[in-house]
Amino acid sequence: MLRFAVLVSGGGTNLEAVFQKMEQGQITGGQICVVISNHANAYALERAKRRNVDAVCISPKMYQSRDEFHEALLNELKSRNIDYVILAGYLLQISQSLVEYFPNRIINIHPSLIPSFCGKGFYGIHVHEKVLERGVKITGATVHFVDCGMDTGPIIMQKAAVVQEDDTPETLQKRVMEECEWVILPDAIKKLCQDKIRIVDHHVIVEE
Ligand code: GRF
């Protein structure tokens, strides 16, 4: 049984999609052991509590320095024997020590087709604003392993969504979440549980 920790900052609809696939028996061989948020009032924590999954707040505000915060987060994960860390709408930069402790064992969901619309400043609704500004016709979402860069790690899965002429950032965000994020994040976790994901020369191979 793989042990997952999910890091969240907000509503946690991606987390919800994963919980539901687990409850429906579509993901077996893994369990979410803890949900950790940097915001005490993140609704994602409620989604965990409702299922009797440990819900923990670890916020930079609780510590004297960033280093202490990063250390506390890493210690929490270490103490729970976590196999994989899932960033599901986690808005803080994670530390190098965390990446080094979990090499190719941290995955992130990003709401665009990387390498488009990613990197500094491209998070949340801003991604979709930039997509509309640029006038691209296809966008989507990406699940990737996390390395020390920003959105630069090996790509695991991508799924596309069509941009419509009358889209607003909000309608586009909703479509990308429903059609892409809530599909590929649980799918990637399912493949991890089935041991069907490997990295060869910095490229990810996902077995059918
Ligand atoms: C998603 O768009 C995710 O891709 C991005 O932040 C949003 C999180 O949504 N990184 P939720 O908290 O899972 O509802």
Residues whose N, C-alpha, C, O or C-beta is under 5 A from the ligand:
A	BS01	GRF	G10 G11 G12 T13 N14 L15 A88 G89 I109 H110 P111 G124
